[in-house]
Amino acid sequence: MKKILITGANSYVGASFEKWLPQWPDKYHVDTIDMIDGTWREKSFAGYDVVFHVAGIAHVSADPSKKDLYYKINRDLAIETAEKAKSDGVKQFIFMSSMIIYGADEPLGKEKIITKETQPAPADFYGDSKLQADLAIQKLADENFIVSIMRPPVIYGPGCKGNFPKLLKLAKYALIFPNIENRRSMIYIDNFTECVRLVINNASGGIFFPQNEEYVATKDIIADYRKIKGKIIFMMPVPVFVCKILSRNKSFNKAFASKIYAKDLSSCREYNVVKFHEGIVGMI
């Protein structure tokens, strides 16, 4: 039986991972520790096979006054946790990095394809705080300490926060929607938790780029939701010059931009247990 310590309470990913593992009751034992008050430093990590670090501040504010806090939590806390795990004899450390380290979306009409050659280039202090932790923790790896870096795109599923549930809320009322072609890498929460489980099972180190088998267009999220609900939708063509004007709006550009991981970055597909349509059904 593998003993796993999740560092970071009340995390969507951490809680979902803990709920996923009881399918194999004889294979995993999971504990979660809160990282807020600092008492975690007094707890020994000895005896755990894996530490899965999910504590962090999400990308919710670009307020410069929060910059130091982002680095304190997303970088310093993560590195300190990894160092403690190694010092206490833990065999494997899994760090939640993010696709955000590759920078901002391209304007509408351009596609950002992240390949093996693409170098991280964060666009803000949130992305930079994640990247600095990502790179520093990689350096801790050796023959006795496996480091697994997860760089997922948008993670969505029941109870998730962020832009995905906002899209579904919009879909309830969107009788007409822009017929704009785009592609996004995303991953359903069950697919991501299964990916992490396989990384643990195989004691796999390195950098991982988990994503659904399919790229997703924003319009398909809306259309699929309305189809499931038995509602009609009209896709409205949008002229190119109008798209260029609308792309100046950050929220609009974020909703319809194209940003994907190249397929060869995610060659292992055993973790894709839920198809895109099934994931939408699971969120309704």
N, C-alpha and C positions, 0 to 999 in steps of 0.2 A: 504493500500500500504506500502510495506517495503522499507525503505530508506537504501541504501547500499553505503558505501564509500570504494573504492578500493585505497589502499595506495601503490603507485608505478606506475608511468607512463611508457609507452612503454614496458610493460611486455607482453609476448606472452600469458600467462595464463589470466592475467587481461583483456587484450584487447579482447580475445576470449570469456571470461565470459560476458563482456559488450555487445558483439554482440549476445550472446545466449539469453539474457533475453527479448529482444523486442517481442518474441513470446507470452509473457504475458504482454501486454502494461499497463494493469490496476493493475498489482500486484507489480511491482518493479520500483523504481527510483534509478538510479545509477550515482554517481559522482566519478571522479578519481582525485587524488592529487599527484603531483610530490614530491618526498622525497629528491631530490638531494641537494637543496640549503639551507635547514633548515627552510624555511619560513612556512612549514607545522606546525611548533610548535605554530605559532600565530593563526592558524585556530582552531576554536572550533569544536569538534566532536559531540557536543550536538545535539540531533535531529535525529541522525542516529541510526537505529536499529542494523546495522551490519557493522563492519569494516573487510574487506578482505585484509590481508596484503600479497602482492606479491613481494614487493621490495626485492632485493637481488642480490648478485653476483653469477653467474652460475659457475659451475665447469670447468673452461676453462684453468686454470694454476696451476701448482704445484710449482711455483716460490716462494721460502721462503721469498723473499722481499715483497710479497703481503699478507703474513700471517696476519699482523695487520689490513689491510684493510678488509679482509674477516671477522674477528671478529667484526670490527667496524660496518660493514653493515649487515652481516647475523645474528649476535647475538645482539649487543648493540642497533642498530636501531630498530630491531624487538621488543625487550623487552620494549624499551622506547615508541614505538607506542602502544603496548598493555596496558601499564600502563596509557597512556594518554586516550585511549579509555575507560578504566574502570573509570578513574577519571572524565571523561566528561559524564558519564552516558550511554554509549553504552551498549546494552544488550548482544551482541554476538561478539566474536572476532575469526576470522578464520585465522590460520597461515599455510603458505606453508612450511611444512617440506619436507622430502624426504626419499626415500628408501636407499639413500646413507649412512644414519646414521648406517646402519647395516654392514658396512665395505666392503672390497674388494671382487671381484669375486673369486670363487674357481678355481683351475686349471681345464683344460679340463678333462672330465671323472668324475668329482665330481659335485654334485648338491647342491647348497645352498638353503635350504628351510627355510623360515622365518615363525615361528609359534608364538603363544601367549607367549610361554616361551622364545623365542629368545630375548636376551638382546642386545641393541645397542652397537656397538663396532666400531666406525668410524676409518677409515684407514689413514685419513689425516686431515689437518686443515679445509678443506672445510666441510667435514662431521661433524667434531667436532663443528664447528661454528654453524651449523644448529641444532645439537643435544642440545647444551647448551641453545639456544633460545627456542627450543621445550620444554625442561624440565622446564625452568624458567617460561615460559608463562603458562604452565599447572598449576603452583602453584597459579596463579592469579584467578583461577576459584572459584566462590562461588555461592550462591543462586541467586544473582543478576547479575552475569557476567558469561555467557556461553563461554567456551573456546573449540574450535573445531580445532584439529590438523590433517592436511592432510599429509599423508606420501605416496605420489604416487610413482610408479615406473617410467620408461621412459614414458613421455607424447609426443605423436606424432600427427601430423595433418598438414593440408596445412599451409605453411609458418613457420613451426617449424625449430629450429636450432638443432645442435648436430649431433649424429651419425646416426640417422634414415634417414635423407635426403641423407647422404653420401652413405648409403646402396642402396637407390633407384637410385642414380647416378651410382653406380657400376653395378646395375642390367641392366642398359641400354646396357652394353657391355659384360656382363658375360655370354658367351656361355657355359662355363664350370664352375662349382661351387662345392666346397667340400661338400660331402654328410655326414655332421656331425650332429648327433642328439643332440639337446639341447632344453631347455625350458626357456622362459623368461616371467616374468610378465610385461605387458605394459598396457597403457591405451590411447585410442583415445581421442583427445581433447574434442569432443562433449560429450563423456561419462563422462569425468572429470568435465566439466562445469555443466552438469546435476546433477552430484553427489553433487557438491557444492550447487546448487540450492535447492536440497532436504534437505541438512543439514540445510540450512537457513529456508526453509519452516517448517521443523519439530523442529526447535530450538534445534538441536541435539548437545550435547557436547561429548567430549571424543576424542579418537584417531581413525582415519579412514585410511583404507588401500585399496583405490579404485583400481580396475584393470579390464581389459576386462574379459569377460567370459572365453575366451580361452587363454591358454598359447601359446606362439609363438616360433617357431624355426627360426633361422636366415635363413636357406635355404628356408623356406616357404615364407619369405618376398620376396626373390629374385625370386623364382618360380612363386609366385602369380603375381608379377609385370610383368614378362615376358609373362605370360599367358594372362593377360589383354591386353598387347601390341601386342599379336599375334606372339610372338617370341618363339623359342624353347630354351631349356636349357638341358644340360647333367650334371647329378649329378655324381661326381667322388668319388668313395669310397676312404677313407683315412685310412691306417693302424693305429692301436692303437699306435705303437711306434713312428710313424710320428706325430701324434697328440700331444704326450707328448713333442716332440722336439719343435713343433710349439707353444705350450702353453707357452714356455719361452718368446715369444714375447708378450709384453703387449697388443698391438693393436689387434693381432690375438686372444689372450685369451679373451679379452673384447668382441670381435665380436661373439664368439662362446661359451662363458661360460653359465652355467645354474644358474639362480637366480630367485626364485619365492616366492610369498606370498602363504601360505597355503590357500586353498579355504575358510576355515571357518573364516578367517580373514575378508573376504569380502562377508558376507552372504547376504547383501542387494543388489539385482541385478536390481532394477528398473531403475537405471541410465544407464544401458548398452543398449543404443538406437541405436548404430552403431556396426555392426559385423566387424570382422577383415578385411574380403574381401572388404566390403563397404568402410572401412577407406582407404585402399590402392587405390581404385578407386577414392575416394575424393581427393587424393593427386596428381593424375596424370593430 
